Amino acid sequence: MMRESVIYQEVLAEGEQRGEQRERALILRQLTRRVGELPQEMLDRIETLSLEQLENLGEALLDFQAMPTAVNYADLETWFGTLDVGVKIT
């Protein structure tokens, strides 16, 4: 019985990790589509976001300005700035 519980917990943790990876990949695709290719520095920073921060970024990016002729990261920089001061984006 105890072994089944351990296996269940391992499978559950693996599933949660896969779900978070898929969500992170989706947010990255959406960001790229909205603002263009992201510099490695921003990609690295996004990789460090918690799941809650990642979900908040996913909602915030809907308000980001698309710049089809020029790369513009101002909205993303502003959003990252809110993390530094502890302001929650809603």
Secondary structure, DSSP 8 states (H G I E B T S, - for coil): -HHHHHHHHHHHHHHHHHHHHHHHHHHHHHHHHHH-S--HHHHHHHHT--HHHHHHHHHHGGGS---TTS---HHHHHHHHHHHHT----
